[in-house]
Amino acid sequence: MPSLLNLLTWKPLPVGSPATGLSLTADDGTWIKLADFKGNLHVMLVFLRSLNEGTAEWFKRLDAERPRFEALDCAVFGVNPSRTDVLRAWRQNLGVETFLLYDPLALAARGYRASGRLVPGCRDQVVIVGKDGTVRFNERGLPSVDRLLDVVSGIEGREPPPPPAPPPPPNSSGDGQLRTPGAPSAAVKDVTGEEALALLTAADSPFLLVDVRTKREFEGSRSPLARLIPVDELPHRYGELGQTTHLVFVCQGGGRSASAAEFMTSIGATHVYNVLGGMSEWRGDKVSGPT
């Protein structure tokens, strides 16, 4: 029988495997799609378990060598489930230019087995996807930056350039030298319950109200305009909405709906709104009972 450890963890995606598709929002709002890099650049994905002091020092060393990775045709991104505003603040506080990607519910991490089987969070893990779209390196932990340079150098078949001169003061705009493919995604807009109702009830309104609470919460009290898709089911059920634009998300207090809205923008959705205060502050009509 499989051990408890095997039930809770899994081995990293094997080298040579086709890379798992990835479409995430960077902390600057850019929509990053792995498919845009195929045939042009290698991609290093650094999954970060937490944004703590130890991780920060390692990430700063990685960022200092970013020009050398770019010279080897390798784009570098950090990946973490924290919201984009948290990622952006962390990066700016460190004074680094390597972008961080928002991985809602750690879905990308699960695709690369950089998470536990049951807990939706990232593990420290580095994945390198080659220009051919296959996994060329996949290892738990945060290896030394020099070793990662050697790995990319071997994949690319040429030596990295010498270390750069001491860097200038950090660019406060966070604008890196390597501009990433993809179009900026629309930011999630926060609205009050009254503003949400105005969007939903306007003549010929294209908006849908999506309630991301549990079924029990939904049946206890809900807007008659709402459609239920619990937040943890949204990644594999959002197609049921029939649209990825003009969406209003609501939960009980505004936290889960914010995560749901961020997830939708991470896959390219636009005109996405989050109801501040959720159903706790909802002043419109309410109904209850089984659906």
C-alpha positions in Angstrom: 0.0 0.0 0.0 1.2 3.6 -0.6 2.6 5.3 2.4 1.0 8.4 3.9 4.0 10.4 2.5 3.2 9.3 -1.0 -0.4 10.3 -0.6 0.5 13.8 0.5 3.4 14.4 -1.9 4.5 13.6 -5.5 7.6 13.5 -7.5 8.5 16.5 -9.7 7.4 16.4 -13.3 10.1 14.3 -15.1 12.7 16.0 -17.3 11.7 15.5 -20.9 8.0 15.8 -20.2 5.9 18.3 -22.2 5.6 21.4 -20.1 2.3 22.1 -18.4 0.5 25.0 -19.9 0.7 28.2 -17.9 -1.2 31.5 -18.1 -0.7 33.8 -15.2 -0.7 37.5 -14.3 2.6 39.1 -13.4 2.8 41.6 -10.5 2.9 44.5 -13.0 -0.4 43.4 -14.6 1.2 41.7 -17.7 -0.5 38.5 -18.8 2.2 35.8 -19.1 1.5 32.8 -21.3 4.1 30.0 -21.5 3.1 29.3 -25.1 4.4 32.8 -26.2 7.9 31.7 -25.3 8.1 28.5 -27.2 10.7 28.5 -30.0 12.2 31.8 -28.7 13.2 31.6 -25.1 13.9 29.1 -22.3 11.8 29.9 -19.2 12.8 29.4 -15.6 9.9 29.2 -13.1 10.9 29.6 -9.5 8.1 28.4 -7.3 8.4 30.1 -3.9 6.8 28.6 -0.8 6.9 31.8 1.1 8.1 35.4 0.8 10.3 35.3 3.9 13.7 36.7 4.6 15.6 33.6 3.5 13.8 33.5 0.2 14.3 37.2 -0.3 18.1 36.9 -0.1 18.2 34.0 -2.6 15.8 35.8 -4.9 18.0 39.0 -4.8 21.1 36.8 -5.8 19.0 35.4 -8.7 17.9 38.8 -9.8 21.5 40.1 -9.8 22.4 37.4 -12.4 19.3 38.0 -14.5 21.2 39.7 -17.3 23.4 36.6 -17.7 20.3 34.4 -17.9 18.8 36.7 -20.5 22.0 36.5 -22.5 21.4 32.8 -22.6 17.9 33.3 -23.9 16.3 32.5 -20.6 13.4 34.4 -19.1 13.1 34.2 -15.3 10.0 34.4 -13.2 9.1 33.9 -9.6 5.7 32.2 -8.9 3.7 32.4 -5.7 -0.1 32.2 -4.7 0.0 35.6 -3.0 -2.1 38.3 -4.7 -0.5 40.6 -7.2 -0.5 43.6 -4.9 1.4 41.6 -2.3 3.9 40.3 -4.9 4.4 43.7 -6.3 5.1 45.2 -2.8 7.5 42.4 -2.0 9.4 42.9 -5.2 9.6 46.6 -4.9 10.7 46.3 -1.3 13.6 44.1 -2.4 14.5 46.4 -5.3 14.6 43.6 -7.8 13.3 43.6 -11.4 12.5 39.9 -11.8 8.7 39.6 -12.2 6.6 37.6 -9.9 3.6 35.6 -11.2 0.3 35.3 -9.3 -0.6 31.6 -9.1 -4.2 31.5 -7.8 -4.9 28.4 -5.7 -1.4 27.2 -6.7 -2.8 25.7 -9.9 0.4 26.1 -11.9 2.4 24.7 -9.0 0.2 21.6 -9.0 0.7 21.2 -12.7 4.5 21.1 -12.2 4.1 19.1 -9.0 5.6 22.0 -7.0 2.9 21.6 -4.3 1.5 19.0 -2.0 -1.3 16.8 -3.3 -3.8 18.1 -0.8 -2.6 21.6 0.3 -3.0 24.3 -2.4 0.4 26.0 -1.9 3.8 26.2 -3.5 6.9 24.4 -2.5 10.3 25.8 -3.2 11.1 24.4 -6.6 12.8 25.4 -9.8 11.6 24.4 -13.2 13.3 25.2 -16.5 11.2 24.8 -19.7 13.3 24.7 -22.9 12.6 26.5 -26.1 11.1 23.2 -27.4 8.4 23.3 -24.8 9.7 20.4 -22.7 10.8 20.3 -19.0 14.7 20.5 -19.0 15.2 20.8 -15.3 12.9 20.3 -12.3 14.3 20.2 -8.8 12.9 20.8 -5.3 14.5 23.5 -3.2 16.3 26.6 -4.3 19.6 25.5 -5.9 22.6 27.8 -6.1 22.3 30.5 -8.7 25.7 29.5 -10.2 24.4 25.9 -10.6 21.3 27.2 -12.4 23.5 29.3 -14.7 25.4 26.1 -15.6 22.2 24.2 -16.3 20.9 26.9 -18.6 24.3 27.2 -20.3 24.3 23.5 -20.9 20.8 23.6 -22.4 21.7 26.6 -24.6 25.0 25.1 -25.6 27.1 28.2 -24.9 28.9 29.8 -22.0 27.2 32.6 -20.1 28.7 36.1 -20.3 31.0 37.2 -17.5 29.4 38.6 -14.3 28.0 42.1 -14.8 29.5 45.3 -13.3 27.9 46.4 -10.0 24.3 47.3 -10.8 23.0 50.9 -10.6 20.4 51.8 -8.0 17.2 49.8 -8.4 14.8 51.1 -11.0 11.8 52.3 -9.0 9.5 51.6 -11.9 10.4 47.9 -11.8 10.8 47.9 -15.6 13.2 45.1 -16.4 15.4 44.8 -19.5 13.5 41.7 -20.8 10.0 42.7 -21.6 7.7 39.8 -21.4 5.2 38.7 -24.0 1.5 39.1 -23.6 -0.9 41.9 -23.2 -1.5 43.6 -19.8 -4.5 42.1 -18.1 -7.3 44.3 -16.7 -7.1 44.9 -13.0 -9.8 43.7 -10.8 -12.1 46.6 -9.8 -13.6 46.8 -6.4 -17.2 48.0 -6.2 -19.8 48.4 -3.4 -22.9 46.3 -3.4 -24.9 49.3 -4.7 -22.5 49.8 -7.6 -22.6 46.1 -8.4 -26.4 46.2 -8.5 -26.3 49.1 -10.9 -24.0 47.1 -13.2 -26.2 44.0 -13.0 -29.6 45.7 -13.4 -28.8 48.3 -16.1 -30.7 47.9 -19.4 -29.2 45.1 -21.5 -26.5 44.5 -18.9 -23.9 42.0 -20.0 -22.8 41.3 -16.4 -23.1 38.1 -14.5 -23.1 37.8 -10.7 -21.0 34.9 -9.5 -21.3 33.8 -5.8 -18.2 31.9 -4.8 -19.3 30.8 -1.3 -20.2 27.3 -0.2 -23.5 25.8 -1.1 -24.7 26.0 2.5 -23.9 29.7 2.6 -25.5 30.3 -0.8 -28.7 28.5 0.3 -28.8 30.4 3.5 -29.1 33.9 1.9 -28.2 35.0 -1.6 -29.0 37.5 -4.3 -31.6 36.1 -6.8 -29.3 37.3 -9.5 -26.4 35.1 -8.4 -25.0 31.9 -9.9 -23.1 29.6 -7.5 -19.6 28.4 -8.3 -17.6 27.8 -5.1 -14.2 29.4 -5.3 -12.3 26.1 -5.1 -14.3 24.8 -8.0 -13.9 27.9 -10.2 -10.7 26.8 -12.0 -12.4 23.8 -13.6 -15.9 25.2 -13.8 -15.5 28.8 -15.1 -16.5 27.6 -18.6 -20.0 27.1 -17.2 -20.4 30.9 -17.1 -20.2 31.1 -20.9 -18.2 34.3 -20.8 -14.9 35.6 -19.5 -15.9 39.3 -19.5 -18.3 41.4 -17.5 -18.2 39.3 -14.3 -19.1 40.4 -10.8 -17.8 38.2 -7.9 -19.3 38.1 -4.4 -18.7 36.0 -1.3 -19.6 36.7 2.4 -17.0 39.4 3.1 -15.1 40.1 -0.1 -11.9 38.0 0.4 -12.8 34.8 -1.5 -14.4 36.8 -4.3 -11.3 38.9 -4.6 -9.3 35.7 -5.1 -11.8 34.4 -7.7 -11.7 37.7 -9.6 -7.9 37.6 -9.6 -7.9 34.1 -10.9 -10.2 35.1 -13.8 -7.9 38.0 -14.8 -4.9 35.6 -14.6 -6.5 33.6 -17.5 -7.3 36.8 -19.5 -10.7 37.8 -18.3 -11.6 41.5 -18.5 -14.3 43.8 -17.0 -14.0 41.8 -13.7 -15.4 43.3 -10.5 -15.2 42.3 -6.8 -18.0 43.3 -4.3 -16.5 44.9 -1.2 -18.1 43.6 2.0 -19.8 40.8 0.1 -23.2 39.6 1.1 -22.6 41.0 4.6 -23.0 44.4 3.1 -25.5 43.5 0.3 -28.5 45.8 0.3 -30.3 44.3 -2.7 -33.0 41.6 -2.7 -32.1 38.3 -1.0 -33.6 34.9 -1.2 -32.9 31.6 0.6 -33.6 27.9 0.4 -32.3 25.1 -1.8 -31.6 25.9 -5.5 
